[in-house]
Amino acid sequence: ELSFPVLSFSFSPSLPPGLGFNIVGGLDQQYVLNDSGIYVAKIKQNGAAALDGRLQEGDKILAINGHKLEHLSHSAAVDLFTSAGEDVQLRVQQRPTMAMNVPPSSRPDGDSSVSSLVILVAVLGAAAAVTVLYMRFQPQLRRHF
């Protein structure tokens, strides 16, 4: 299990109202396999979170105003965010930046699509080569057996 920085910070939502980000996750809507945590899905442009600048898309929110977000349904988590009030305190586990030297299989979102694509292309190329060779030498193979 990789460990990423955990931040605690406060910010005060202003106009437009709201915290300025969308969340995903929860017991009933897991965003990360085998993890019912709550994650930042989207930071709204010019919203409170964007203007504050510390919260990033993909961050895991561990607590809001002292309420831990463990073992909650998505709607229960949304209720905590919508009733957060004027002064919001978040405890956040930051998602690693892509600049980190982390193998694709170790990333929390399991994003290994590039390596999977390379393997798929290699397998298809090998299958095509075998097919071409078989068809090219098929008449010669029949004479020898």
C-alpha positions as CSV (number, residue, x, y, z in Angstrom):
1,E,0.0,0.0,0.0
2,L,1.4,3.3,-1.1
3,S,1.3,6.3,1.3
4,F,0.5,9.8,0.0
5,P,0.5,13.1,1.9
6,V,-2.4,13.9,4.1
7,L,-3.4,17.6,4.5
8,S,-5.7,19.3,6.8
9,F,-7.0,22.7,5.9
10,S,-9.9,25.1,6.1
11,F,-11.5,27.3,3.6
12,S,-14.6,29.5,3.5
13,P,-16.9,29.1,0.5
14,S,-17.9,32.4,-1.1
15,L,-19.9,33.3,-4.1
16,P,-21.0,31.3,-6.0
17,P,-22.4,29.2,-3.1
18,G,-21.1,25.8,-2.4
19,L,-17.7,24.2,-2.0
20,G,-16.9,24.2,-5.7
21,F,-16.3,20.5,-6.3
22,N,-18.1,17.3,-7.0
23,I,-17.5,14.0,-5.2
24,V,-17.7,10.3,-6.1
25,G,-17.5,7.2,-4.0
26,G,-19.2,5.7,-1.0
27,L,-20.2,2.2,0.1
28,D,-22.8,2.0,-2.6
29,Q,-20.8,3.7,-5.4
30,Q,-17.2,2.6,-5.1
31,Y,-14.9,4.8,-7.2
32,V,-11.8,2.8,-6.5
33,L,-12.1,-1.0,-6.4
34,N,-12.4,-2.3,-2.8
35,D,-12.3,1.3,-1.4
36,S,-15.5,3.0,-0.3
37,G,-13.8,6.3,0.3
38,I,-15.0,9.7,-1.0
39,Y,-12.9,11.3,-3.8
40,V,-12.9,14.6,-5.6
41,A,-14.3,14.1,-9.0
42,K,-14.3,17.6,-10.4
43,I,-13.1,21.0,-9.3
44,K,-15.6,23.6,-10.5
45,Q,-13.9,26.6,-12.3
46,N,-14.0,29.7,-10.2
47,G,-15.6,27.8,-7.2
48,A,-14.3,28.0,-3.7
49,A,-12.0,24.9,-4.0
50,A,-10.5,26.2,-7.3
51,L,-9.9,29.6,-5.8
52,D,-8.3,28.1,-2.7
53,G,-6.1,25.9,-4.9
54,R,-5.1,23.1,-2.5
55,L,-7.7,20.5,-3.3
56,Q,-7.1,18.5,-6.5
57,E,-9.2,16.2,-8.7
58,G,-8.5,12.6,-7.5
59,D,-7.8,13.6,-3.9
60,K,-9.4,11.3,-1.3
61,I,-11.4,13.3,1.4
62,L,-10.9,11.5,4.7
63,A,-13.0,13.9,6.9
64,I,-15.1,17.1,6.7
65,N,-15.5,19.2,9.8
66,G,-14.3,16.4,11.9
67,H,-16.7,13.8,10.5
68,K,-14.8,10.8,9.1
69,L,-16.0,9.7,5.7
70,E,-15.4,6.0,6.3
71,H,-18.2,3.5,5.7
72,L,-20.8,6.0,4.4
73,S,-23.1,5.8,1.5
74,H,-22.6,8.4,-1.3
75,S,-25.8,10.2,-0.3
76,A,-24.8,10.3,3.4
77,A,-21.4,11.9,2.4
78,V,-23.2,14.4,0.1
79,D,-25.4,15.4,3.1
80,L,-22.3,16.1,5.2
81,F,-20.9,18.3,2.4
82,T,-24.1,20.2,1.8
83,S,-24.6,21.0,5.5
84,A,-20.9,21.9,6.0
85,G,-21.6,25.6,6.7
86,E,-19.4,28.7,6.2
87,D,-16.1,27.4,7.6
88,V,-15.1,24.1,6.1
89,Q,-12.3,21.9,7.5
90,L,-11.1,19.1,5.3
91,R,-8.7,16.2,5.9
92,V,-7.4,15.1,2.5
93,Q,-5.1,12.4,1.2
94,Q,-3.5,13.8,-1.9
95,R,-3.4,11.8,-5.1
96,P,0.1,11.4,-6.5
97,T,1.1,13.6,-9.4
98,M,1.7,11.8,-12.7
99,A,5.3,13.2,-12.6
100,M,6.1,10.7,-9.9
101,N,8.1,7.7,-10.9
102,V,5.5,5.1,-10.0
103,P,5.0,1.9,-12.1
104,P,1.5,1.9,-13.7
105,S,0.4,-1.2,-11.7
106,S,1.0,0.8,-8.5
107,R,-1.2,3.8,-9.3
108,P,-4.3,3.9,-7.1
109,D,-6.6,4.1,-10.2
110,G,-4.9,1.1,-11.8
111,D,-4.3,3.1,-15.0
112,S,-2.2,0.7,-17.0
113,S,-4.0,1.1,-20.3
114,V,-0.8,2.1,-22.2
115,S,1.1,-1.1,-21.2
116,S,-2.0,-3.2,-21.9
117,L,-2.3,-1.7,-25.3
118,V,1.4,-2.4,-26.1
119,I,0.9,-6.1,-25.1
120,L,-2.3,-6.3,-27.2
121,V,-0.5,-4.9,-30.2
122,A,2.4,-7.3,-29.8
123,V,0.2,-10.4,-29.4
124,L,-1.9,-9.4,-32.5
125,G,1.3,-8.8,-34.5
126,A,2.7,-12.2,-33.6
127,A,-0.6,-13.9,-34.5
128,A,-0.6,-12.1,-37.9
129,A,3.0,-13.1,-38.5
130,V,2.2,-16.8,-37.7
131,T,-0.9,-16.7,-40.0
132,V,1.1,-15.3,-42.9
133,L,3.9,-17.8,-42.4
134,Y,1.4,-20.7,-42.2
135,M,-0.4,-19.6,-45.3
136,R,2.9,-19.1,-47.2
137,F,4.4,-22.5,-46.4
138,Q,1.2,-24.6,-46.2
139,P,1.6,-26.3,-49.6
140,Q,5.2,-27.3,-48.7
141,L,4.1,-28.7,-45.3
142,R,1.5,-31.0,-47.0
143,R,4.2,-32.5,-49.3
144,H,6.4,-33.5,-46.4
145,F,3.8,-35.3,-44.3
